[in-house]
Amino acid sequence: MASSFSKHQNGNGAHPTVNAALQERLQKRGGIHLSFLRCPVDNSPLTPADGGLACQHDPTHIYPLENGVYRLVTPQQAAAFEAQSAAEAQSLQAQGWLPPDADTFRQLPQTGLEGWPIPYWQRRANVTAELWRVLEAARRDAEMLPIGSMGYALDISDGMGWLAYCLDVSGFNTIGVSQHVGPYGLTAYPYARFLRVQASCETLPFEKEAFHLVVFSFSLEKLPDPEATLRKAAGFLQAGAHLAVMLDASDDELNGKQDLVELAETVMREAGLQVERRRVTPIGNPVAKITQTLRRVGADSPALVVGRLITG
């Protein structure tokens, strides 16, 4: 076990001084970010080590910080995710779907990427706008000014972590998790302030009851057991926190699968959350066209399901 984990420790040859400086910066911003991370093998807390993190229970479980991303993966997972990321990148490039650069990444999802179908990013922008209405309502209910920290958020990403960037800019201390790195993964944007974590989106190695917001940003449909992952994610919520599921029924990953909207609502209720299915409409429409827009919303419209943990 020790040799397999240590072999993965310095996978990209990153300079230890650079990693140490970045780790210090990440620790200062958000304060307790790193305390939310857990060993993917035995779920033990992690402690800073040379060039990354080490398991407190078994210090031979070492997880490096590479290119600004904490790699909370076993060697077997690392190999599998690398192959998946390479295959996905090849497929997207073959379709002419170009990866973002720093400028285009910051404009997602409102401005789409070159070569991608226009509706792909439009629909994501629509769902994101509806999520922001929920978050702003929560801010007002808490009598908070639109400045300062909104708390801790976990974005379970479909790849790049673009929503984690949006949450970070809006005031959340954010962790973005994805199985993918590379041009279409977490290293697509090299200047991220949010904490980037490569980990299995099935096991999700994070502390329970730690977050004020957990979001599946178009990632639930890609998981082999969405019900089990939803139940695990519900356990990450603090009292009063929100769990949000963003879905797009037009995505290929949803073809032939169960109704994930119904599943999300059911799991949230069983977890004790107060559940609401939000109506998603196009952004940027004049007020006079809102009624007409609502009538056009069909079964294939993107969806947002939000649950809130209310405790008496």
N, C-alpha and C positions, 0 to 999 in steps of 0.2 A: 504493500500500500504506500509506504513512504516513497519508494522510488518512482512510482507512477505519478504521484502528485508533484513531486519535486521536478520531474521532467517537464511538466507543463508550466512551471513557475516562470520561466523567462522566455516565453514562446516567441516574442517579437524582438528580443534583444534591446528593449527600451533602457535608456540610461537610468541607473538608480537615483541619481541626483534629481533628474526631471520628475520621476515618479514621486520622490519624497516631497518635492515642492508642491506638486499637484495634490498629493494626499493631504498636506498641511492646509492648503487652501480649501479643499473640500470639507475638512473637519471644522474649520472656522465658520464656514457659511452653513447655516442651518443647525449648528450646534451638535445635534445628536443623530444626524443622518446615519452614521456608521453603526450606531447601536441598534438600528432596525434590521440589520443584515444578519443572516443566520447561515451556518454551514449546511450545504445541500446534502451532506451525507448523514449527519446525525442531529441536525437542527440546533446545534449548540451556538452560543454567542461567538462572535469573532473579535479578534484583537489585532491592532496594527502590527505588521511585521515588515521586514525589509522588502520593499517593492510590492506590498500588497497587504493581505489579511491572512491570519492563521486561526484555526479552530482552537477555542479554549480547551475543549475536551481532548482533542487529539491534534497536537501541533504539527503532525506530519501532513495534515490537510491544509495546504497552502493555496491561496487564491490570489493571482497576480493582478496588479493594476497595469493594464496595457493600453496605450493610446487613449488614456483618460477613462477607460471602462474597467470596472471591477469584474473579473471573470469568475463568477461563482458557479463554476461547472467542474465536473469530474473530467478526467482525460477522455473517457468514453463519450461524454456529452459534448465536449469540445470538438472532437473529431466529427461527430454526427452533425452538430450545428454548423460547422465549417463547410461540410459537404452540402447541407441544405441551403446555406447562404450563397454558395457558389452556383448551385443549380438555379436558384431563384434569380440571381443577377444575370445569368446567361439567358434565361427565359425572358426577362424584362428587356434586356438589351436587344434580343432578337426581334421583339415587337416594336423597337424604337422608343421605349419608355426610358428616357434619360434620367440619371440620378441627379440629385440637387447639388448645387454648390452652396457656399455660405449665404449668399444673398437670396437665392430662390428658396432655400430651406426656411429662412426667417419669414417668408411670406406665405408659407403653407398654413392652413389649407385654402385661404381665400383666393390666392393666385396659384393656379396649378403648375405642374412641371411640363417642360417641353416634351412633346411626343406622347403624353398620356391623354387618354380620352377626356374631353372637357367635363362630361358629367361625373367622372370619378371624383374629382376634387370638389366640384360644386356640391355634390351630395354630402361630402364630408364637412364642407363649410357650413351647410345647413344644420347638420346635427351638432356641430361645435357651437354654433350660435345659440341653439336651444339649450345646450348644457350651460352656456354662460348666463342665460337667463335664470337658470336654477341656482347657480353659484351667487349671482348678484342678489337674488331674493334671500338666500341664506345669510349673506353679508348684512343685508338690511335688518333681517330678523334678529341678528346678533348685535344690532346697533353698533356696527363697526364702520369706520370711515373707509373709503376706497383707497387706503394707503396701508402700508405695513403688511405683516405676514397674515395669510389666511389659514395657516396651519400646515400640516404635512400631507402630501399627496403622493399616491402611487399610480403611475400610468403603466398599465399592462399593454404594451404597444404591439402594433401589427408589424413593426420593423424599425423605422427610423427614429422614433421618439419625437415626432413633430408636436404631438399634443403635450408631451412633457415640457417642451420648450415653451408652449403657449401658457401652460399652468405656471411655470416658473416666472415668466414675465408678468403674469397677472397677480403675483403675490404669494403663491404657494411655495414652500420648500419641498422640492419635488424629487422623487426617484423615478427614473424611467427604466423599465425592464423589458428586455427583448431577448429572443434566442439568437438574433442575427446581429452581426457586425459587418463592416465593409461598406461599400458605396450606397447600398440600400438598407443598411442597418444602423446601429447606434453610433458608428464612427462617420456617418454621412456629414454630420455637423461637428467640426473639431473644436469649437469654442464654447461648448455647452457649460452653463453654470450648474445645471441640475446634475444630480448624481446618476451616472449611467451604470447599469448593471446587466451583464449578460448572465442569464439564468434560465432554467427550464420554466416555461410559463404554465406547466402542469403542477410542479412541486412548489414553486414560488417561495424561496427561502427567506422569509421575512418574519419579524416579530408580530405576535398577535396583539390586537387592540392598540395599534400604534398610529393609525392614520385617520385624518379628518376627511379624506376623499380617496376612493379607489375607483379607477376607471378602466374598463376594457375598451380600448380605442380600436375597434374593428379587428379585434384579435380573437374573440371568443369562438368565432366560426372556424378558426384554423386549428382548434384544439381537439384531440381525440375524445376527451371526456369533459365536455363543457359543464355538465352538472356538478361533478366533483370539484372542478376548479372554481366554479361560482361559490360553492359552499366554503371552500377554503378562503376565498377572498373576503367573504362576509365576516370571517373571524378576525380580519385585520382592522375592523372598524372600531374607533372609539365611540362612546355614547354621543349621539347627535350627529354622527358622521354620515356621509353619503356614499353609496355604491352605485355607479352608473355603468350601463352597458350601451355602447354605441354600435349599431348594426346597419348594414346596407344590404338589403335583400337582393340587389342586382349583382353582388359579388359572386364570382364563380364558386367560392368555397361553400356557399350556402345551398348550392344545387343538390337536391335530393336529401337534405338534412331536415331534422325535426325543426319545428317552429321555435327558434331560440328566444323570440320575444316572450312567448308563453312560458317557456322554461325559466327564463330569467325572473319573470313575475312570480312564478310558483316557488322557486328556490328562495327568493328574497322574503316572501311572506313566511315561509317555513323557518327562516332564520330570524324572524321577529322584526323585520323591517317594514316600515310604512311605505307602500309602493305606489308609484304613479307612472303611467305610460304617457309620455309627452308627445304632442302632435308636432311633427317637424314640417316646416314649410320653407320655401325658398326665401333667402335673405335678399334685401334690396328691392322688394316690391313696394310700389306706392300703396298707401293706406286704402285707397279706393279699390284695389285689386285683391285685398286679403280674402274676402269672402269667396271670390272666384277661385283663388289659389287653394283654399281649403277644400273646395268641391273636387278639385283635380287630384287630391292626394289619394293614391290607390294602395293596393296590397303590396306593391313592390317599392313603396316609399321607404327611405331610410328611417330608422327607428331609434328612439332613446327611451330606455327604461331606467328609472331612478328609484332607489330605495334609501330610506333613512332609518338609522337605528335609534329608536325612541325608547328610553328606559324610564320607568316610573319611580 
